Amino acid sequence: MLGYKVPSPDEAMLVSGGRSKNNAPFRVVTGHGAFIMPFFRKARFLTLAMCEAEVAEKCVTQQGITLNVRAVIAFKVGNDTESIISAAQRFLSEQDQMSVLTGRIFAGHLRSIIGSMTVEQIIRERQKLATEVLDGSKEEMARIGLTVDALQIQSIDDDGLGYINAMSAPHNAAIQQQAQIAQAQANQAAAEAEQESQRKQAEFARETAIVKAQYKAEVDKAQAEAAQAGPLAEAEAQREVLQMRTELAQRAAELRQQELVAEVVKPAEAEAERVRILAVADAEKMKIQAEAAASHNRVALDKALIDQLPEIVEKAARGLANANVTVLNGAEGLTEVASGLVAQGRAIFDALRGTVDYYDDEPAAPPLTTNSESGSTSH
């Protein structure tokens, strides 16, 4: 818009050519625009941005020692109308002069403050130096419409004189001594740590050796036991086999003994019993013949034979009872055995009768004495 102007955020617009409040030489406009009447009003702009001034000054201390001091000052035009008017009246045409003038102001105050301090104070209390310089220049800077935001002392040196180094020598020596002590302590701690590490390594190696030895002993023992286990197990197996073979042989012997008893002993006993029975029967026959010969009585002889027949059959039955005779067909078999005994007795009876008839033609023999229990006869 023609005649309407707006200042930048970091600028102040100064409008001259008309009346202003409080008898100010011009009207100050910040943060908004204003209509400028052509030919009757004139607008100029003053920067409100941050500016920087550097100071490099030789200063003499209270002790007469010359120091080179370098500092940086950050400043700007104040935000209030009064500061803007003061700064505009001095620097509007040549705004770069604000840095030059500020540097000179601070250089003067810096020389003044350092002249009242010793080198030790300046070195050790650098912040105090900056604060005193700021306080000393604040009023003067305010009169020209400037405010200081910060003052930074960058460096201080004695221009090769060696005073600062000499001043720091005891401290350096103490620091070096402390550093050497700390290094010695560190070395000692490192040596102790190394010794402890070596001791632990040796202990670990010893324990490892012991463990390995124990492990090897256990392995050797296990291997020996394993090596012995084979022969022992084989011997045990052979012993069991021999024991089983012995038991089998014993069982075979017992079975063979039973077979021998069944095949040899029992038949022999039965044959012996049969012979004995026949001997007993023969003795009885002789007894009956003798008694018949003595009496020459046929009827008496038959009666005697008949009377002796049950006893003969009983003895034959007793002999068969002691023999190892197996009946296979139950009751029918028993009937057959009994019938056989009766038939045998009858046959004995008939034989005796025939024998007696033969002896009737011969003279009588002397009487016989018969032992029925033993089955033997005597004259």
C-alpha positions in Angstrom: 0.0 0.0 0.0 1.4 3.3 -1.0 2.7 5.2 2.1 2.2 2.3 4.5 5.4 0.8 6.0 6.1 -2.0 8.4 9.4 -2.5 10.3 11.1 -5.9 10.6 10.8 -7.8 13.9 14.4 -6.8 14.8 14.0 -3.2 13.7 12.5 0.0 15.0 10.9 2.4 12.5 11.6 6.1 13.2 9.1 8.5 11.7 10.1 12.1 11.6 8.4 15.2 10.2 5.6 15.5 12.6 4.9 16.1 16.2 5.5 13.2 18.6 4.6 12.6 22.1 6.8 13.7 25.0 8.6 16.1 22.8 10.5 13.3 21.2 12.4 14.2 18.0 10.6 11.4 16.1 8.0 8.8 16.5 9.1 5.2 17.3 7.2 2.4 15.7 8.0 -1.3 16.6 6.0 -4.5 16.0 3.4 -3.0 13.6 3.2 -0.7 10.6 2.3 2.9 10.1 1.0 5.2 7.3 3.7 7.5 6.2 2.5 10.7 4.4 4.6 11.3 1.4 6.6 14.5 1.3 5.6 15.3 4.8 6.9 12.4 6.8 10.1 10.4 6.6 10.8 6.9 7.9 14.2 5.5 8.9 15.1 2.1 10.5 17.3 1.2 13.4 18.5 -2.4 14.0 17.5 -4.0 17.3 19.5 -7.2 16.6 22.3 -8.6 18.7 25.7 -7.1 18.0 29.2 -8.2 18.9 32.4 -6.3 19.9 35.8 -7.7 20.5 38.5 -6.3 22.9 42.2 -7.0 22.7 43.9 -4.8 25.3 47.2 -4.7 27.2 46.5 -4.1 30.8 48.8 -3.6 33.7 48.0 -5.3 37.0 48.4 -3.9 40.5 51.9 -5.6 40.6 53.0 -3.8 37.4 52.8 -6.9 35.2 51.5 -6.4 31.7 48.8 -8.8 30.6 47.2 -9.3 27.2 43.5 -9.6 27.7 41.0 -10.7 25.0 37.3 -10.4 25.6 34.0 -10.5 23.6 31.0 -8.3 24.4 27.4 -9.2 23.2 25.2 -6.1 23.2 22.1 -4.5 21.5 19.9 -1.4 21.4 17.5 -1.4 24.3 13.9 -2.3 23.7 12.3 0.7 25.4 11.5 3.9 23.5 14.0 6.0 25.4 16.9 3.6 24.6 15.9 3.5 20.9 15.8 7.3 20.7 19.2 7.6 22.4 20.8 5.0 20.2 19.2 6.5 17.0 20.4 9.9 17.8 24.0 8.6 18.0 24.2 5.7 15.6 21.3 5.9 13.1 23.5 7.2 10.3 26.5 5.0 11.2 25.1 1.9 13.0 28.5 0.0 12.7 30.0 2.5 15.1 28.0 0.9 17.9 30.5 -2.0 18.0 33.6 0.3 17.8 32.3 2.5 20.6 31.3 -0.4 22.8 34.8 -2.0 22.4 36.4 1.2 23.5 34.2 1.6 26.5 34.9 -1.9 27.7 38.6 -1.6 27.0 38.8 1.3 29.3 36.8 -0.3 32.1 38.9 -3.5 31.6 42.1 -1.6 32.1 40.7 0.1 35.1 39.5 -3.1 36.8 42.7 -5.1 36.0 44.8 -2.3 37.4 43.2 -2.8 40.8 43.8 -6.6 40.9 46.8 -8.9 41.1 47.6 -11.5 38.5 46.6 -14.3 41.0 43.2 -12.7 41.4 42.7 -12.2 37.7 43.7 -15.8 37.0 41.7 -17.3 39.8 38.7 -15.0 39.8 38.1 -14.4 36.1 34.3 -14.3 36.6 34.7 -11.6 39.2 36.7 -9.6 36.7 33.9 -9.9 34.1 31.2 -8.9 36.6 33.1 -5.8 37.7 33.7 -4.7 34.1 30.0 -5.2 33.4 28.9 -3.3 36.4 31.4 -0.4 35.6 30.2 -0.1 32.0 26.5 -0.5 32.5 25.6 3.1 33.3 27.7 4.4 30.4 26.2 1.9 28.0 22.7 2.8 29.1 23.3 6.5 28.3 23.9 5.7 24.7 20.9 3.4 24.5 22.8 0.1 24.6 22.5 -3.0 26.9 25.1 -5.7 27.4 23.8 -9.2 27.3 27.2 -11.0 28.1 30.9 -10.4 28.6 33.3 -13.3 28.0 37.0 -13.1 28.9 38.6 -15.3 26.3 42.3 -15.3 27.2 44.8 -13.8 29.6 48.6 -14.1 29.1 51.8 -12.3 30.3 53.2 -11.9 26.8 56.0 -14.5 27.4 57.1 -13.1 30.7 56.7 -16.4 32.5 55.0 -15.0 35.5 51.8 -17.0 35.0 53.8 -20.1 34.4 55.9 -19.5 37.5 52.8 -18.8 39.5 51.3 -22.1 38.3 54.6 -24.0 38.8 53.9 -25.0 42.5 50.5 -26.0 41.6 51.8 -27.9 38.6 54.4 -29.5 40.9 51.8 -30.5 43.4 49.6 -31.7 40.6 52.5 -33.6 39.1 53.3 -35.1 42.5 49.7 -36.1 43.0 49.7 -37.5 39.5 52.8 -39.5 40.3 51.4 -40.7 43.5 48.2 -41.6 41.8 50.2 -43.3 39.1 52.3 -45.1 41.6 49.1 -46.2 43.5 47.6 -47.2 40.2 50.8 -49.2 39.3 50.8 -50.8 42.7 47.1 -51.6 42.4 47.8 -53.0 38.9 50.7 -55.0 40.3 48.6 -56.3 43.1 45.8 -57.1 40.7 48.3 -58.9 38.5 49.7 -60.8 41.4 46.2 -61.7 42.5 45.4 -62.7 39.0 48.5 -64.9 38.8 47.7 -66.4 42.2 44.2 -67.1 41.1 45.5 -68.5 37.8 48.0 -70.7 39.7 45.3 -71.8 42.2 42.9 -72.5 39.3 45.6 -74.4 37.5 46.4 -76.4 40.7 42.7 -77.1 41.2 42.3 -78.0 37.6 45.2 -80.4 37.8 43.7 -82.0 41.0 40.4 -82.3 39.3 42.0 -83.8 36.2 44.0 -86.2 38.4 40.8 -87.2 40.2 39.0 -87.5 37.0 41.8 -89.6 35.5 41.9 -91.8 38.6 38.1 -92.3 38.4 38.4 -93.0 34.7 41.2 -95.5 35.3 39.2 -97.1 38.1 36.2 -97.3 35.9 38.2 -98.7 33.1 39.8 -101.3 35.4 36.4 -102.3 36.8 35.1 -102.5 33.3 38.1 -104.6 32.2 37.5 -106.8 35.2 33.8 -106.9 34.7 34.2 -108.9 31.5 36.2 -111.8 32.9 34.2 -111.7 36.2 30.9 -111.8 34.3 32.3 -114.6 32.0 33.4 -116.5 35.1 30.1 -116.0 36.8 28.3 -117.1 33.6 30.5 -120.2 33.4 29.9 -120.9 37.1 26.2 -120.6 36.5 26.5 -122.9 33.4 28.5 -125.4 35.5 25.9 -125.2 38.3 23.1 -125.7 35.8 25.0 -128.6 34.2 25.6 -130.1 37.6 21.9 -129.8 38.5 21.0 -131.3 35.1 23.4 -134.2 35.7 22.0 -134.7 39.2 18.5 -134.8 37.7 19.6 -137.1 35.0 21.2 -139.4 37.6 18.0 -139.4 39.7 16.0 -140.1 36.6 18.4 -142.9 35.6 18.2 -144.2 39.2 14.4 -144.2 39.0 14.6 -145.9 35.6 17.0 -148.6 37.1 14.7 -149.1 40.0 11.8 -149.5 37.6 13.6 -151.6 35.1 16.0 -153.7 37.2 15.4 -153.5 41.0 11.6 -153.9 41.0 11.6 -156.8 38.6 14.4 -158.4 40.6 12.5 -157.9 43.8 9.4 -159.4 42.2 11.4 -162.4 40.9 12.9 -162.9 44.3 9.5 -162.7 46.0 8.2 -165.2 43.4 11.0 -167.6 44.2 10.5 -167.2 47.9 6.8 -167.9 47.5 7.5 -171.0 45.5 10.0 -172.1 48.2 7.4 -171.6 50.9 4.9 -173.5 48.9 7.4 -176.3 48.2 8.1 -176.5 51.9 4.4 -176.7 52.7 4.1 -179.4 50.1 6.8 -181.4 51.8 5.2 -181.0 55.1 1.9 -182.3 53.8 3.5 -185.2 52.2 5.3 -186.1 55.3 2.2 -185.9 57.4 0.3 -188.1 54.8 3.1 -190.6 54.7 3.0 -190.9 58.4 -0.7 -191.5 58.6 -1.1 -193.5 55.4 -4.5 -191.9 55.3 -5.6 -190.5 51.9 -8.6 -188.6 53.3 -6.5 -187.1 56.0 -4.0 -186.0 53.4 -6.6 -184.3 51.2 -8.1 -182.7 54.2 -4.7 -181.5 55.3 -4.0 -180.1 51.8 -7.3 -178.4 51.8 -6.7 -176.9 55.2 -3.2 -175.6 54.1 -4.4 -174.2 50.8 -5.8 -170.9 52.2 -2.5 -170.2 54.0 -0.6 -171.0 50.8 -2.7 -168.5 48.8 -2.4 -165.9 51.6 1.3 -166.2 51.6 1.4 -165.9 47.8 -0.8 -162.9 48.0 1.4 -161.3 50.7 4.4 -161.9 48.5 2.7 -160.3 45.5 1.6 -157.3 47.7 5.3 -156.6 48.5 6.2 -156.8 44.8 6.1 -153.8 42.4 3.0 -154.8 40.6 1.0 -152.2 38.6 -2.7 -152.9 38.0 -3.8 -151.1 34.8 -7.5 -152.1 34.5 -8.9 -151.2 37.9 -11.4 -153.6 39.6 -11.4 -156.0 36.8 -7.6 -156.3 37.1 -7.9 -157.0 40.8 -10.4 -159.8 40.1 -8.0 -161.3 37.6 -5.2 -161.2 40.1 -7.4 -162.8 42.8 -8.5 -165.5 40.3 -4.9 -166.1 39.4 -4.0 -166.6 43.1 -6.8 -169.2 43.6 -5.9 -171.0 40.4 -2.3 -171.1 41.5 -3.4 -172.5 44.8 -5.4 -175.1 43.1 -2.6 -176.1 40.9 -0.4 -176.4 43.9 -3.0 -178.6 45.5 -3.2 -180.8 42.5 0.5 -181.1 42.3 0.7 -182.1 45.9 -1.9 -184.7 45.5 0.0 -186.2 42.6 3.2 -186.2 44.6 1.5 -187.9 47.6 0.2 -190.6 45.3 3.7 -191.3 44.2 5.0 -191.5 47.7 2.3 -194.0 48.8 4.3 -196.8 47.2 7.4 -195.9 49.2 8.1 -196.4 52.9 7.1 -193.5 55.1 9.7 -190.8 55.7 10.4 -189.3 59.0 8.3 -186.2 60.0 9.4 -182.7 58.8 9.6 -179.5 60.8 8.5 -176.5 58.8 9.3 -172.8 59.4 6.5 -171.0 57.6 7.8 -167.5 58.2 11.3 -168.0 56.8 10.2 -170.4 54.0 12.9 -173.1 54.9 12.6 -176.7 56.0 14.8 -178.9 58.4 15.0 -182.7 59.1 
